[in-house]
Amino acid sequence: MKYPGFLNNEGCIGFVAPSFGCATEPYITGFNKALERFKNMGLNVKLGPNVYENKGVGISNTPELCGKELTEMYTSEDCDVLISCGGGELMCEILPFVDFERIKNASPKWFMGYSDNTNFTFLLNTICDTASIYGPCAAAFGQDRLHPALKDALDVMMGRKKDISGYALWEKESLKSEDNPTPEYNLTELKILKCFIGNQTVDTSKEGVSINIKGRLLGGCMDCLVNLLGTRFDNVQEFNEKYKSDGIIWFLESCDLNVMSIRRAMWQMDNAGWFKYVKGFIIGRPLVFGQEMMGMNQYNAVTEVAKKYNVPVIMDADFGHLPPSMPIVSGAQVQVTVRDNNLRFNYLYD
């Protein structure tokens, strides 16, 4: 696994829009405030041609131009790391226009984004054998006061932290709007991890009860992953075989999927052999948190498929579409510890 160099204090952040750009409020204001914050930190910025565009369907521009932007900015020597402007809907359509061979042969650089950006964070791992960061998109850094999760993301990208811990509270309803574009997170909900091994519940809030897993992280947004499955961009079998001695810790979350769709996604990945060398599952809070349909909920949608592997399943973790989100170094080896109702990642860059 190739690990990019870390961003230094006077380095340059490149911004790209392979999915949505920052073309409407509240994202324009958030993005511009983020740029101001980065400059005030002494960092340089370089904007890709699509960051303010709104010409595409489900993405910032045409698939061809989005694929070209991502390839050119990744392989450019003018910026040291890349942060995506935002998520979106149809980033998958740019993939035929991304030059993965050129990217694979270029000097590796960190790419950070989440949700629709799974289409690149995941493929950097499985096609290019390069680590990536599943973390916040650009406009989030325009927040009036940065939450510790956003500081953690920057610290990971700058090589200041390898040990990341979860957060006590999370946001169920955002206060962000066109008239209020950069609020702090509306932290109203207490984080309660739900943990399982096979058919057994594990209560890590009890004294002396913990879960420990070591393996290699791989995953992202299930909405995107199941679209990649079985296509020419699906290189998971080769990735699995290369890193089978490490074992894979799958981190998964969902956006538009209801609980039935989550179950179908788990079934599909399972039957495609993606979980062959699984060491554990870490599941982020789904956007449909609390939904129930015909006896299905966000928990058994996952555990009924995962239980046969008899490995730890950690649910309602701090990442995904209900912030705050721990920055996840996708592709990296990690020591995972769950204790006192908290999740900790210790990244092992080897």
N, C-alpha and C positions, 0 to 999 in steps of 0.2 A: 504494500500500500504506500503510495506517495503522499507525503504530507507537505503542503505548501509552506513557504516561509511566512513568518508572522508579520503583520503590519507594524512598522516602527512609528515613532512619535511624529515624524515628518513625512510619512509615506503618503501615498495617493490611493484614495478609494474611487473605483470606477462604478458608475451606476448604469444599469441596463434595465430594459423593459421587455423581457421575453414573454411576459404575460401582460397584465394591465400596466399602463403607464400612470403617471401622476397628472392626469389631465382634467380631473374634476375635483370639486371639493367633497370631503375635507382633505383629500390627498395632496392637492397642490400646496396648500398652506403647510401641512405637515412636512412635506418633502422640503420646501424652502426653508423651514425652520431647522430641519435636520441638517441641511447643507450649511446653514449659518453656525450651528453647533459644532459641526466637524471642523469648519475653518477656524473657529475660536479655539479649538483644541490644538491648532497648529498643523492639522492635516490638510492635504491637498485633495481636490476633487476633480473628476473628469466625467462629463456627462455623455452617455451614448446618445445617438440621434433620435431614439424613440421615447425618451423618458417623459416628455410632455405630450406625446402623441395619443390620439384617440381615433385612429382611422381604421382599425381592424375590427373583427368580430370576435369578441371574447379575449382579445389580446390588443396590444397597443397599435400594431400596424399589420401589414400583410405577413403571412408566415415566412415568406422569402426574406423580407427585410428584417424581421425579428431574428431569424436564424443567422443572418449575416451579421447583425449587431452583436449577438452573443459570441459568435466565433471570433470576430475581429477584436472585441474588447477583451476576451479571455486571452488571446494570443498576443495582445499588444504589450509592449514594454513600457507604455506610458502610465499604467496603473498597476498597483501591487495586489489589490484584492477587488472583488466585485460584490456589490449588494444589489439585489433585485428591487425594483420599484414597488412591486406588489404581486399579489396573487391574481387569479382570473379564472378563466373557464376553458380555454382551448390552446394552451401552450403545447399540447401534444402535436398540434398541426405544424409547429415549426421544426420538429425533429428531423424530417427529411432534408432540411436546409441548414442543419448544424453540421459542421465538418468535425466529426468526432475524432477522425484520424489526426487531423491537424492539432486539435486540442490535446489529444493523448500524447503527442510528441512535443508539445510546448512545455515551457517551464510551468509547473503547477502553481495555481494561485487559489486562494480561498474564494469560494462562491457561497453567499449566504442568502437564503430565502426559505419560504415554506409554502404549504398548500400547493397551488398549481406548479410551483417551482420544484416540486418533487420530480418533475420531468427532467430536471437537470441535476439536482442534488443526488438522486438515486443513480442516474446513468453515469455521472462522474465516477461513482464507486464501481459500478458493475461493468462498464465498458472501458473506462479510462484508468481504473485502478488508482483513483485519486480521492482523497478524503474531501468532504464538503461540510458545510454547517447548515443544519436544519434550524433556522432561527428567524428572527424578525426581519421584515422588509423595511425599506428605507424610511417611509413616512413615519413609522413608529418612533424613530429617533427624534422627531420633532415634538414629542410629548413635553408639556410644560415643565415637568420635573421627571427625570428618568427613573423608572422603577428599577430595583436591583436586577431584575431579569434582563433589562436592556443593557445595564452596565456589565452584567456577566457576559452577554453576547460580544460586546466590544473587547472585554478582557480576554475572552477565548481567542478572538481574531487577532489580538495583539500579543498573544502568548503570555499574558500575565496570570492566567488561572488555568489549572488543569483539574481542579476539584470544584464541582458545581453541586450546590444543594438546592432543594426545592423551596417553595414559598408557602407561607401559612394561609393566605387568603387568595381567592380568585374572583374574577369578574363574570357574572352571569348576564348582566345587561350593561352594554356600553353607553357612555354619555356622549360619545362622539357623534357629531352632526355637522352639517354645512355651517351652521352658526356657532358651533363649538368644536373646532377642528382638531384641537390638540390637548384634550383633557388628560389628566392622570387616569389610571385604571380605576374603575368603580368597584373596589374590593369589598364585596358584601358576603361572600360565601367562604365557609371554613373548609380547607382542603382535608379530605378524608380518603386515604388510599384504601382500595379494596384489593386484597391479595389472595391468590389461590395457588394450590399445587394439586393437580389432578382434580378430584372431587372435594378436596378439603379446603376450607377457608383458613387463612393464616392471619391472625390479628397482630400486626406489628406495632400496635400502640401499647401492647402489654410489655412490661418490663422483662428484659432478657430474650424477647422474641425478635428475630431478625431474618432477613433473606440476603444471601450473598451470591452473586453471579459474576463470572468473568467470561467475556466473549467479545465478538466483533459486532458492532452496531450496524444495522441495515434497516431501511424502511422509509416512512414518510406518510403522505396522505393516501389512504386507501382508495379514494375516488380516482386518483391518478394511477396508482399501482395496477389496479385491475385492468385499466385500459392498455397498459404496456404489456401485460401478460400475454404471451403467445405471439407477440409481434417480432419483427426483426430486431427490435431494440431490447428484447428480453434475453439478457445474458446471465440470469440468476443461476442457472445450473452450473455454468463454468465458474462463477464466483463462489458458489457453495463448495465445489470440489477443491478450489484453490485454498480456501480457508476452513476446510472441514476440521482441521486439528484445533483451530481456535473455537469453533462453534459460533453460531449466529444468534445474537440477541435482536429480535425483531421489535422495532418501535413503530407503532401504527396509530394513526388518528383519522378522523373523518370530518367532512364538511357537509356536503349535501345528502349523504347517505342516511336513510332512516334505519331503524334497528334491524329490519328484515334485510335491507341491502348490506348492512355490516356483516350479517350472518352469511349472506351469499358471497361476499368478498372473501371472508375467511375460508369458506368452503372451496372457492375457486383457487386461492393461493395454496391451500393445503393439497388439493388434488393435482395441482401443477408441480408438486414436489418442492415448492419454495421452502417449506419448513423442515426439510430433510435433516439438517444438522442443528436444529434450534436448541438453544440453551435456556431461553426465556423469552417472554413477551412483555413489553412495556407499552401500555395503551393510554394514550392521552384522552383528556375529556372530549367527548364528541359534541358537536354543535347541537345535537338533538338530546342533550343531557336530560335525563329523567323521562324520556319517552317510553311508553309501553304499547305493544301491539300484539294482541292475541297470545298473551303469555310470554312474549319476547321483550327483553329489555336490553340495555346497553351492556350488561354483564354476561348473561347467558348467550347473547349473540356471539360473543368471543369464546367463552369458556367451554361451550359444548363442542366446539371444534378443537380447542387447544388442549383439553384435558387429557387426551390420549397420549400426549407427549410427556406428561407427568413432569413438567418443568414449571418454574414460577411464572405466574401471570400477575402483573402489577397493573392495576387499573385506576383511572382518574388521576393519572400523573400530570405533572405541570408542563404540558406542551399541547399545541394544537390551536384550535380556533376560539378557545375560551381562555384568555390570558390570565396570569403571566405564563411565559413559556421558558423553560430551561433551554439554553443553546445545546443542541445535540451534534456532536462531531460524528457525522455519518461516515461509516467505513473504518472508524478507529476501534482499536481494542479498548475495553473499558472494564473497570471494576465497579459493579453496581452493588450498592448497599441500601437496604430498606430497614429502617429502625426508627422507633418512636414516631411512627406515622409520617416519616419523611423519606424521600428518595435522594440518593447521592450518586453522582457519577465522578469517578476518578479516571481521567483519560490517560491512556498509556500509548504514547506515540512510538510504537515499535512494530 
